[in-house]
Amino acid sequence: MPYKNPDPYGTGFLTFSAQEKIMESTIIKGKVCDRENICDCLTAGELDPCTIVIFGASGDLTARKLIPALYRMFLSTSLPDPVSIVGCARTDYDHDTFLDFLQESCGADTRIDMTRWPEFAARISYLPLRYDSLQDFLKLATLLDSLDLQRNTRGNRLFHLALPPSLYASVATLIGQAGLAGEFENGRGWSRIVIEKPFGRDLDSALALDATLHQHFHEQQIFRIDHYLAKETVQNILTFRFANAIFEPIWNRAYIESVTILAAENLGVEHRTGYYEQSGVLRDMFQNHMLQLLSLIAMEPPSHFEAERVRDEKIKLFRSIRPLHADKASVILGQYGPGTINGRQVPGYRQEPGVADQSLIPTFAMLPVHVDNWRWQGVPFYLISGKRMARKETRIVIQFKDVPHSLFRDILSANVIANRLVLGIYPQESISLTFQTKNPGARMCMRSMTMDFKYDDAYPGPSPEAYEKVLLDCILGDHMLFWRQDGIEQSWFLLTPLLNECETCQGRAQRLHSYAAGSWGPEAARIIIEKVLT
Ligand code: BG6
């Protein structure tokens, strides 16, 4: 299907001047801090009062991520004041049972100080609601109006869909039909909708979801979360590249040999086998997080640090990616078998409850990507991600080329080792540059050393967790860390043919390399993985 983007700016039906107005209004001011002065960067300044409505409020995401994030924001005064939080779900909780459920899950994290919980809890309400009932959504509208009056939240509303994706379309439609999607009408403020991945399961379903969302919401009202973008080191990639003059001149095919983006996990599929059997690693990690990391490393410098300009550059980068094909020699797909993780025996993927005995769903992939543009021609980008690998390790490795001519060639028994830059995302948020030094002594012996920057050492104290950052940005209306629809379409445009090939090709079972849980993935990918780990 040919790719068409009817709305290249991703801003719905707004006029150009209206787009510019929105763009200007969402630029969040920053500053250049001295070495001691970082604390006031944790908060974003004045926030609009608002009501945060969570659909799926009795679920796992609400309990494990959203409410703890909102409570931490409350403790650090980065939550708006006044604010109301309304939980909606099908479960027939009463107000107190709902609060008990939230308090229990929030308090399970012993690092959270629960002494101010009652003050926070006073801002929370619960409304049982059926996701297909307009009547229930009208009740919600009435509740929101009365909360606005009681708490002076000025009609600003954030709707967070912490729901299975199959419910996105119907909930977005009913929000619209209940008159809750319109902005700045009848004394109302803004209205925003937040959705989590997966944004469809291929290009067609992504377009269908988008069409439904756009029946009631403009693009600027839609926030599509990618929690990788909220990680501090991931955000730091742009600062590192574009706030330092020394790296950009060498950030190209003349100096860089290859780039590897590794997101290894030791967790398996946990309790999400139903979802994972439908998605596999390509949809779960590559369509979103891996492509976002790639775009930050490879995109051209935007003209401003501003959401639309940054997202424009990402789209250009996606458009330069050579079509992906599942040829055997390069794309490696794998599935974990039984093995040992941290001294504990764990079952293979096919033995996980809910997984088909003969499942051919990949839990590992290595995908070489080529960017066909002036800067990157000939430089391979290896994207690698897998479950149940030896440990959780997320890093981006920029491998520089060998020195063009080694004056040490006659006295060294080996080649001079080329420079390498590692951007660590997990377990350590760090940047380290490897270079060669001379060992002290009469003989000319060389040693690789690293210059290391570790976030923890440089910035003691808390940094906001990913969900705090994304919720704050939604309240601020800043789209920088969120997917724009044309990006979603481009990513599916790239991946859908590959997925079709992988899912229908001859000899699919033989192509799926098995690897033991707790190992570094299939043999066929080991050389590249081990190289970037040492
Ligand atoms: C999620 C995937 O988006 O990212 C999970 O659905 C994966 O399968 C997770 O485990 C990894 O995120 P992180 O932040 O732990 O690297």
Residues whose N, C-alpha, C, O or C-beta is under 5 A from the ligand:
A	BS01	BG6	D284
